[in-house]
Amino acid sequence: MMTLDTGASRKRPYVLALPILTSLLTYNAAAQAAFEHDSAWMLGDWGGLRKTLQNDGYTFNIGYTGEVASNVAGGYSDRTTARYADQLMLGTTLDLQKIFGWSDAEFQLTITERTGHNLSGEGIGDPRTGTLSSVQEIYGRGQTWRLTQAWYRQAFFDGDLDFKFGRVTVNEDFGTFSCKFQNLAFCGAQIGNWAGDIIYTWPVSQWGGRVKMALGDSTDLQVGIYEQNPSYLETGNGFKLSGSGNRGVLVPIELVHQIRLGAENLPGEYRIGAYRSSATADDVYRAEDGQAQPSSTAQAKSHDGKYGAWIVAQQQMYRDPVHPARGLTLFANGTVHDKATSKISRYIQVGAFYTSPFDSRPDDEIGLGLANIHVNDRYRARQELDNEINGLSDYNDPAFLPPQGSETNVEIYYGIAATRWLTVRPNLQFIARPGGVSAVNDAWVAGLKFETSL
């Protein structure tokens, strides 16, 4: 029997303070009403007020994302069920050049709430290990309200030098990638997914900033510095502003290069970067006395930081000369992490987007991705030694710790542009060795992701 758990319902505050009361008197005769197909917003442009505010420098972004997933075959549990998770986003972007005359400056404020349940933790993976990725990316980082962005950006020299600082998320600037897929292994900056104990990405923010410098017409170098404070991850600390609990800093550096390929000038973007965290980190295998942790009474060996690197590549390979919206874009992501302190040692992903697949559906899109997540061999060795010392060899023994290897995720979706303000993406996911545990059956998951701009 299939069950659908949406979580406890709750009221959501949709009211935002409008900063220019005089704009209430402005009316646009061509205003777009709520639920119009060609409107950019489900609720319309508020009788013309929204466009007036936007022209004056005040842009309001209200978005809702929902994701449902059902395990149709395989996985740890053979019970068919479904889970729903969602996110509400309330944001505003202030163009400070229009408002105060400050050249090339802006301020961003975003508040988010996540609710719901995650199928990956309820039937896909072995409860003793969980899964490595998630079939509902929107679930992560706690089901709570958070201050996700509150930053100021200032550019100089026609954008050749650009500063941003405040409450920021790492992924909005470093390792940036789209989030059209529903599986976490294809959504957003992947570096934060596999080093999540030190890299806090959306919706978790921290104090920090970055400086970006143009090295040429198509190449930028950026360096960031972010507070390393794990207390921001805790549910209930979504609006914490104090630095109590700080353990160090995270410093990422990234080179971003734009190219135009061939005679058709097909666009491409390539990113390569690295990070270093100064926060102390435990060794995944060794204890302070040099022995393996399962056979030692000493604490885990401590290291003075963690490090890793990433690469992101996106390149359009084909554009239809008759229908320019139709095209094929290939992408690839990869990360590596130090083996002394990281559970995940490497990750690689490849895939493609095909836009405007049919003449009758010019705004639709097809996405296909494949990703492999590899658990650090030293981490697995500790699991195996732990079982050996405790005399455990039966997988069905509740005390047995299943050794983890690699998990492979595949997803294909069809993105339906139902309106300008609503996109629906039914998808099919395949998870091979959930959690990297070979004893768990490969799983098939049917999903549906929708995004709407309110």
ABEGO torsion letter per residue (X at the ends): XBBBBAEBBBBBBABBBBABAAAAABBBAABBBBGBAABABAAEAGGGAAAAAAAAGBBBBBBBBBBBBBBABEEABABBBBBBBBBBBBBBBBBAAAAAGBBGBBBBBBBBBBBEBBAAABGABBAAAEBABBABAAABGEBBBBBABBBBBBBBGGGABBBBBEBBBAAAABGBBBBABABAAABEBAAAAAAAAABBBOABBBBEBBBBBBAEAABBBBBBBBBBBAAAABBGAAABABABGBAEBBBBBBBBBBBBBEAAGBBBBBBBBBBBBABBBBBAABBAAGBBAAABABBBBBBAEBBBBBBBBBBBABBBAABAABBBBBBBBBBBBBAAABABABBBBBEBBBBGABAABAABBBBBBBBBBBBBAAAAAAAAAAAAAAGBABAABAABBBBBBBBBBBBBBBBBBABAABBBBBBBBBBBGBGGBAABBBBBBBBBBBBBBX
